[in-house]
Amino acid sequence: MTQVEFGDDAVEVDATVIAEGLGMTLPVFREEMQAGRITSVVERGVDTDLGRHRLTFFSAHRRFRLIVDQHGLILKRSALDFSEASLPASVHRGG
Protein backbone atom coordinates (compact mmCIF):
# COMPACT_ATOMS: atom_id res chain seq x y z
CA MET A 1 0.00 0.00 0.00
CA THR A 2 1.14 3.52 -0.71
CA GLN A 3 0.84 5.95 2.19
CA VAL A 4 -2.66 7.08 1.10
CA GLU A 5 -5.10 5.10 -1.07
CA PHE A 6 -8.61 5.88 -2.27
CA GLY A 7 -11.24 3.16 -2.59
CA ASP A 8 -14.98 2.71 -2.63
CA ASP A 9 -15.98 5.87 -0.78
CA ALA A 10 -13.12 5.29 1.65
CA VAL A 11 -9.63 6.62 2.24
CA GLU A 12 -6.90 4.40 3.68
CA VAL A 13 -3.84 6.01 5.26
CA ASP A 14 -0.76 4.13 6.48
CA ALA A 15 -1.10 4.02 10.27
CA THR A 16 2.57 4.91 10.79
CA VAL A 17 2.03 8.22 8.97
CA ILE A 18 -0.85 9.18 11.26
CA ALA A 19 0.87 7.93 14.43
CA GLU A 20 3.99 9.98 13.66
CA GLY A 21 1.89 13.03 12.82
CA LEU A 22 0.01 12.77 16.10
CA GLY A 23 3.30 12.31 17.98
CA MET A 24 2.65 8.80 19.27
CA THR A 25 4.03 5.33 18.83
CA LEU A 26 2.19 2.91 16.57
CA PRO A 27 0.98 0.70 19.47
CA VAL A 28 -0.39 3.74 21.35
CA PHE A 29 -2.03 5.00 18.14
CA ARG A 30 -3.76 1.64 17.58
CA GLU A 31 -4.96 1.60 21.19
CA GLU A 32 -6.32 5.16 20.86
CA MET A 33 -8.05 4.27 17.57
CA GLN A 34 -9.70 1.19 19.06
CA ALA A 35 -10.89 3.25 22.02
CA GLY A 36 -12.42 5.84 19.67
CA ARG A 37 -10.14 8.65 20.86
CA ILE A 38 -8.73 9.36 17.38
CA THR A 39 -11.17 11.04 15.01
CA SER A 40 -10.85 12.31 11.46
CA VAL A 41 -12.37 14.50 8.78
CA VAL A 42 -11.94 14.06 5.02
CA GLU A 43 -12.56 17.01 2.72
CA ARG A 44 -12.56 16.91 -1.07
CA GLY A 45 -11.16 19.90 -2.96
CA VAL A 46 -13.22 21.99 -5.35
CA ASP A 47 -12.40 24.62 -7.99
CA THR A 48 -8.63 25.27 -7.93
CA ASP A 49 -8.18 22.43 -5.39
CA LEU A 50 -10.07 19.87 -7.49
CA GLY A 51 -8.32 16.50 -7.25
CA ARG A 52 -6.87 17.23 -3.83
CA HIS A 53 -8.05 16.01 -0.44
CA ARG A 54 -7.49 17.36 3.05
CA LEU A 55 -7.32 14.60 5.67
CA THR A 56 -7.38 15.79 9.27
CA PHE A 57 -6.79 13.57 12.32
CA PHE A 58 -7.44 14.54 15.93
CA SER A 59 -6.13 13.18 19.21
CA ALA A 60 -6.74 14.65 22.65
CA HIS A 61 -3.93 17.19 22.29
CA ARG A 62 -2.96 17.33 18.63
CA ARG A 63 -4.36 17.95 15.15
CA PHE A 64 -2.51 16.41 12.20
CA ARG A 65 -3.39 17.34 8.63
CA LEU A 66 -2.40 15.92 5.24
CA ILE A 67 -3.02 17.45 1.83
CA VAL A 68 -2.90 14.72 -0.82
CA ASP A 69 -3.46 14.59 -4.57
CA GLN A 70 -5.85 12.22 -6.37
CA HIS A 71 -3.11 9.57 -6.57
CA GLY A 72 -2.47 9.56 -2.82
CA LEU A 73 0.78 11.51 -3.00
CA ILE A 74 1.25 13.55 0.17
CA LEU A 75 1.77 17.18 -0.85
CA LYS A 76 1.80 18.79 2.59
CA ARG A 77 1.82 17.78 6.27
CA SER A 78 1.09 19.99 9.24
CA ALA A 79 0.46 19.51 12.94
CA LEU A 80 -0.95 21.67 15.67
CA ASP A 81 0.13 20.63 19.17
CA PHE A 82 -1.67 21.88 22.27
CA SER A 83 0.79 20.11 24.58
CA GLU A 84 -0.99 19.29 27.83
CA ALA A 85 -4.10 21.33 27.03
CA SER A 86 -7.01 19.66 25.27
CA LEU A 87 -7.83 20.72 21.72
CA PRO A 88 -10.48 23.45 21.60
CA ALA A 89 -13.74 22.41 19.93
CA SER A 90 -13.10 24.94 17.13
CA VAL A 91 -10.02 22.98 16.03
CA HIS A 92 -12.14 19.87 15.40
CA ARG A 93 -13.91 21.49 12.49
CA GLY A 94 -12.94 21.12 8.86
CA GLY A 95 -11.70 24.13 6.96
C-alpha positions as CSV (number, residue, x, y, z in Angstrom):
1,M,0.0,0.0,0.0
2,T,1.1,3.5,-0.7
3,Q,0.8,5.9,2.2
4,V,-2.7,7.1,1.1
5,E,-5.1,5.1,-1.1
6,F,-8.6,5.9,-2.3
7,G,-11.2,3.2,-2.6
8,D,-15.0,2.7,-2.6
9,D,-16.0,5.9,-0.8
10,A,-13.1,5.3,1.7
11,V,-9.6,6.6,2.2
12,E,-6.9,4.4,3.7
13,V,-3.8,6.0,5.3
14,D,-0.8,4.1,6.5
15,A,-1.1,4.0,10.3
16,T,2.6,4.9,10.8
17,V,2.0,8.2,9.0
18,I,-0.9,9.2,11.3
19,A,0.9,7.9,14.4
20,E,4.0,10.0,13.7
21,G,1.9,13.0,12.8
22,L,0.0,12.8,16.1
23,G,3.3,12.3,18.0
24,M,2.7,8.8,19.3
25,T,4.0,5.3,18.8
26,L,2.2,2.9,16.6
27,P,1.0,0.7,19.5
28,V,-0.4,3.7,21.3
29,F,-2.0,5.0,18.1
30,R,-3.8,1.6,17.6
31,E,-5.0,1.6,21.2
32,E,-6.3,5.2,20.9
33,M,-8.1,4.3,17.6
34,Q,-9.7,1.2,19.1
35,A,-10.9,3.3,22.0
36,G,-12.4,5.8,19.7
37,R,-10.1,8.6,20.9
38,I,-8.7,9.4,17.4
39,T,-11.2,11.0,15.0
40,S,-10.8,12.3,11.5
41,V,-12.4,14.5,8.8
42,V,-11.9,14.1,5.0
43,E,-12.6,17.0,2.7
44,R,-12.6,16.9,-1.1
45,G,-11.2,19.9,-3.0
46,V,-13.2,22.0,-5.4
47,D,-12.4,24.6,-8.0
48,T,-8.6,25.3,-7.9
49,D,-8.2,22.4,-5.4
50,L,-10.1,19.9,-7.5
51,G,-8.3,16.5,-7.2
52,R,-6.9,17.2,-3.8
53,H,-8.0,16.0,-0.4
54,R,-7.5,17.4,3.0
55,L,-7.3,14.6,5.7
56,T,-7.4,15.8,9.3
57,F,-6.8,13.6,12.3
58,F,-7.4,14.5,15.9
59,S,-6.1,13.2,19.2
60,A,-6.7,14.6,22.7
61,H,-3.9,17.2,22.3
62,R,-3.0,17.3,18.6
63,R,-4.4,18.0,15.2
64,F,-2.5,16.4,12.2
65,R,-3.4,17.3,8.6
66,L,-2.4,15.9,5.2
67,I,-3.0,17.4,1.8
68,V,-2.9,14.7,-0.8
69,D,-3.5,14.6,-4.6
70,Q,-5.9,12.2,-6.4
71,H,-3.1,9.6,-6.6
72,G,-2.5,9.6,-2.8
73,L,0.8,11.5,-3.0
74,I,1.2,13.6,0.2
75,L,1.8,17.2,-0.9
76,K,1.8,18.8,2.6
77,R,1.8,17.8,6.3
78,S,1.1,20.0,9.2
79,A,0.5,19.5,12.9
80,L,-0.9,21.7,15.7
81,D,0.1,20.6,19.2
82,F,-1.7,21.9,22.3
83,S,0.8,20.1,24.6
84,E,-1.0,19.3,27.8
85,A,-4.1,21.3,27.0
86,S,-7.0,19.7,25.3
87,L,-7.8,20.7,21.7
88,P,-10.5,23.4,21.6
89,A,-13.7,22.4,19.9
90,S,-13.1,24.9,17.1
91,V,-10.0,23.0,16.0
92,H,-12.1,19.9,15.4
93,R,-13.9,21.5,12.5
94,G,-12.9,21.1,8.9
95,G,-11.7,24.1,7.0
